[in-house]
């Protein structure tokens, strides 16, 4: 969010100075928090005649703890004297640079590597672009920040040419707050430059396949935006490197592609899972008559709907697929109704099916819901390249079966939580990379140990600042808590964060020179709250931080008060009732996932929060 104020200056002879304090989330350069101050020298002043900053809620401060009345007077005077904002040339604005301030981030949903090369990996973030490492995960560079979309749902590297990299945009791991994509991108120089290759209306591309014999042949598994019927859903194929696309599999406008798999020994054989899905702000409808399993034996030109022969009966939901490299074995994770009636009709039960004859006959292998978890948010599996019975399942946990899915074995170590994608080196089953909500994890010993990498891609819901000098920044981080961190480390040197355009130095998104200095990840810390909502410091006493959130406690309706002096927090929820599994009609108060908390600008002891009602407290949350 950005707010700008025009200020007059008697020490400057040119038009009034324009002061701009900007906090950016979710766009270029993507993820985490970025501060962009206006340098006075860039605007023609040798010094700053009036120092100040704008907070995210409109407060202006000219020094530590100065009265807000002075700020209001300055703002009013400036607004009256200068109705029109000053015109600043692009040459001056181009001198401004983004500065990464933290915190480190979380959600990665796509993983890719180069067979036989243990140094190169690509990570696709849910809303932070693409990162690449060329030294086995020690250093990472952002390579997609110049594109107008930041959600990367799938990655693929041409088996015949590692310089050819494809990226499908949009999230297909569905929950209530996810990002939509804007087409498919291609790089011919290992990620240095990218070109949009179409499919802009497909919304979400969850899997890409490249023909190992011909890098010009690519398949895109497009789910669609899923907010309603649309024709741009299904399987798309190009035979000329993305210049032209053909929709080779389409069921109906309500159904898209959830997964696609290619026979490693015969790329003309493909399997596709089709998923009927519709999203709304209040719920989602997963499954229906459109969902099903399809097979092609002619490189995607024609498809056969597979039914019977051991497969569950319709209606079905999301489908995840995996194929063995050295046999005709196919695995299908299929969302069923688990016997619960759907639209008044009975449903099948089961989670995992296996075929040993290329899809002609199927065997139910497991009823274990741990294989899929929350089906819409997970439902992905992968087979070891050297053992057709060793299969991995990505859910909130990371599971493995050594007997074709009949039973699960304990992993010696875990890559993280909320796992989404797994890439295994086809030439070395010991080497793998996992994309999950904790970041990006690499193992070179078949999962016995993991190198967990956190990238600067934190998904921050909202941003506020306090009135201290230097000011502190507050926000709620997805898969974390409410957080507090400094806007300036007050130290010189290099490293830590970085300016846009200088990637790779110092371990962040580039190095920065004094006087900014590095902001260590260790100086960011939780201030209670939760992963969504707001974190708001008291305007009089910034050591008191109010947060709203969802995800724990009452699940929908968390309110906390944190004291920075002793790091103690209190839960002061409006209605402390566990709401998991309850319908909206059963709830006394219906709190949105990111419901607001607001401190009165007239009385800092008066705090408001909102459900379907507005609630107020004047005693620190003891009563509402």
KAVENZI-V371992 format. One record per backbone hydrogen bond with DSSP energy under -1.0 kcal/mol. NH is the residue of the N-H (numbers start at 0). CO is the residue of the C=O. E is the energy in kcal/mol with one decimal. If there is no record, write none. Layout:
# KAVENZI-V371992
nh: [NH/NH]
co: [CO/CO]
e: [E/E]
This chain:
# KAVENZI-V371992
nh: [4/6/16/18/22/23/29/31/32/34/35/42/43/44/54/57/60/64/65/71/72/73/74/75/76/77/78/79/80/81/92/93/94/95/98/99/100/104/107/108/109/111/116/120/121/122/123/124/125/128/130/131/132/135/140/142/146/151/152/153/155/157/160/163/164/165/166/167/168/169/170/173/173/180/183/184/185/186/189/191/194/196/201/203/204/205/208/210/216/217/218/219/220/221/222/229/232/233/234/235/236/237/240/245/247/247/248/254/255/256/257/258/260/262/268/269/270/271/272/273/274/276/277/278/279/284/286/287/290/291/293/294/295/298/303/305/310/315/316/319/321/323/329/330/331/332/333/334/338/339/341/344/350/351/352/353/354/357/361/362/364/365/370/371/372/374/376/377/381/383/389/390/391/392/393/394/398/400/403/408/417/418/419/420/422/424/427/430/431/432/433/434/435/436/436/438/439/440/441/442/445/450/452/456/460/463/465/472/473/474/476/477/479/481/482/483/484/486/495/496/501/515/522/523/524/526/535/537/543/544/545/546/547/548/550/554/555/557/559/560/561/562/563/566/569/571/576/581/585/586/594/597/599/605/606/607/608/609/610/614/616/621]
co: [18/16/6/4/0/33/26/457/101/98/21/39/40/39/58/54/52/466/62/67/68/69/70/71/72/73/74/75/76/77/88/89/91/92/34/497/32/454/435/123/123/121/113/132/111/130/109/128/106/149/122/140/120/118/131/129/143/124/167/167/165/163/157/160/186/155/184/153/182/150/178/171/375/202/197/166/194/164/162/188/185/183/198/201/168/220/218/216/213/237/208/235/206/233/203/252/230/221/248/219/245/217/215/236/234/245/234/251/274/221/272/272/270/268/265/295/260/293/258/291/255/253/284/225/282/277/275/315/287/273/271/303/269/267/294/292/307/287/334/332/330/328/354/321/352/319/350/317/347/336/344/341/365/365/331/362/329/327/308/353/351/351/367/368/368/372/373/373/391/389/386/400/381/398/379/396/392/390/388/399/395/394/434/434/432/430/424/427/442/422/440/420/438/416/417/435/452/433/450/431/429/441/439/454/475/473/471/484/463/482/480/458/476/527/474/524/472/470/505/494/498/512/519/520/483/481/545/543/540/561/535/559/533/557/554/551/553/548/546/569/544/567/542/562/560/558/574/578/582/583/591/607/605/602/616/597/614/595/612/608/606/618]
e: [-1.5/-2.5/-1.4/-2.0/-1.7/-1.3/-3.0/-3.3/-1.4/-1.8/-1.4/-1.2/-1.3/-1.8/-3.1/-1.9/-1.6/-1.2/-1.3/-2.5/-2.3/-2.4/-2.7/-2.6/-2.7/-2.5/-2.5/-2.2/-2.5/-2.3/-1.9/-2.4/-1.5/-1.7/-1.0/-2.2/-2.0/-3.5/-2.3/-2.5/-1.5/-1.8/-2.1/-1.6/-2.8/-2.7/-2.7/-3.1/-2.1/-3.3/-2.4/-2.3/-2.1/-2.5/-2.5/-2.6/-1.8/-2.6/-1.7/-1.8/-2.0/-2.5/-1.1/-1.9/-2.3/-3.1/-2.5/-2.2/-1.8/-1.5/-2.3/-1.1/-2.1/-3.4/-2.4/-3.0/-2.1/-2.8/-2.5/-1.0/-2.0/-3.3/-1.4/-2.5/-1.6/-1.7/-2.1/-2.4/-1.9/-1.7/-2.8/-2.8/-2.6/-2.8/-2.7/-1.8/-2.2/-2.6/-2.1/-2.4/-2.6/-2.1/-2.3/-2.5/-1.6/-1.1/-1.6/-1.9/-2.6/-2.4/-2.8/-1.2/-2.7/-2.5/-2.3/-2.4/-2.5/-2.4/-3.0/-2.9/-3.6/-1.5/-1.7/-3.2/-2.3/-3.0/-3.4/-2.2/-1.2/-1.8/-2.6/-2.0/-2.7/-2.5/-2.7/-2.9/-2.1/-1.1/-2.4/-2.5/-1.7/-2.2/-2.5/-3.0/-2.5/-2.9/-2.4/-2.6/-1.7/-2.3/-3.2/-1.8/-2.7/-1.7/-2.3/-2.3/-2.5/-1.6/-2.7/-2.5/-2.9/-1.3/-1.6/-1.1/-3.3/-1.2/-1.2/-1.4/-1.8/-2.8/-1.7/-2.1/-3.1/-2.4/-2.4/-2.3/-2.1/-2.6/-2.6/-3.1/-1.1/-3.1/-2.8/-1.6/-2.7/-2.3/-1.5/-1.7/-2.5/-2.5/-2.7/-2.5/-2.5/-1.2/-1.6/-1.2/-2.3/-2.6/-1.9/-2.6/-2.7/-2.9/-3.0/-2.4/-2.6/-2.0/-1.5/-3.5/-2.9/-1.8/-2.4/-2.7/-1.3/-2.7/-3.5/-2.0/-2.2/-1.7/-1.7/-1.3/-1.7/-1.2/-1.3/-1.1/-1.9/-2.9/-3.7/-2.9/-2.1/-2.5/-2.9/-2.1/-2.4/-1.7/-1.9/-2.4/-2.9/-2.1/-2.2/-2.0/-2.7/-2.7/-3.4/-1.8/-2.1/-2.9/-2.5/-2.0/-1.0/-1.2/-1.4/-2.8/-2.8/-2.1/-2.4/-3.3/-2.0/-1.2/-3.2/-3.2/-2.1/-1.0]
